[in-house]
């Protein structure tokens, strides 16, 4: 093939077919395809098919080939596959080349170490003795945690080696000894790498309330594998979703129609609304709290709320807590008007903290809530217990504060 390669018309698959037909096509490919492992190997394989059989036992020829792609070792004579120099060169470019070597190179410490540092899973092809060598196995799992499955049984029970493996790939926990799958330090490390790794911990770990809570706070996905009775525990579910709202995805389906659980989840992660029941996705107060946490969560709510978008968003901006949400409570103790013409509001929290706010005469409940939220500084919203015991919702945002003061104050502000 002498014509230039047309990148616009031909991609990877066409290039692969071309070099398998004419190995010299490699000269015409763009740089990214000339560096592609599969294409290079196919080209070498095709080129070697033209080589005299005697040359396939030639050290110089084989060295050139394996330095290009170590996997080309498979096409050479048995004597080459047993040649230490050639095999070492091969595994330096591809750890997978070890599988094509004869027994002696597979038992060579230097060769095997080089191979597993290139590709941890090549440990599978090492000699039995080297699969029981701690230095070799440690190097393999550091590169590819799942290589632990090829290690000798004794090393799959070695805490240090297993920790190396699960830190690289949490799923490697499945290949650890039973004792280590029940060891908190090891399981924590695996879950920290991926929450799904918790499925490979022992049954005892899945049934431990304290440990389940611990790992779920590391990665919420671990909750999917907690014991059934724990996933049915309302208090635990609430604790989990209050810490990570997106963990709602892993709770039992019955909880997806539980208003308390749904509200707790969307306050932490607005997009948790995608998991709740159809009925709760039509709840205006849940919508307010979800949008307050993340405006993008609006897309998860029912069509029946769509014509109220502006009301929902304004309610979310009000600072007034929605019914059923987790928020601090402030009791408004006094509303008065000062000589400067401003409304003076005195409020206290459940922790007996006192807050004083000055507002314009025509201030509404949203103005008051936002002022208290700003002073409090630890919550996006709050409940207000107003004189007379009235507790407003976010949809009462436009109600004037003055009407909850003394009668003469309300009248004076109305005239103003």
Helices and strands as residue ranges (DSSP letters): H 12-21, G 23-28, H 31-34, H 37-48, G 53-57, H 59-68, G 70-75, H 78-81, H 84-93, G 95-100, H 103-106, H 109-118, G 120-125, G 130-132, H 134-143, G 145-150, G 155-157, H 159-168, G 170-175, G 180-182, H 184-193, G 195-200, H 203-206, H 209-218, G 220-225, H 228-231, H 234-243, G 245-250, G 253-257, H 259-268, G 270-275, G 280-282, H 284-293, G 295-300, G 303-308, H 309-317, E 328-337, E 343-349, E 354-359, H 365-376, E 382-386, E 390-391, G 394-396, G 401-404, H 407-415
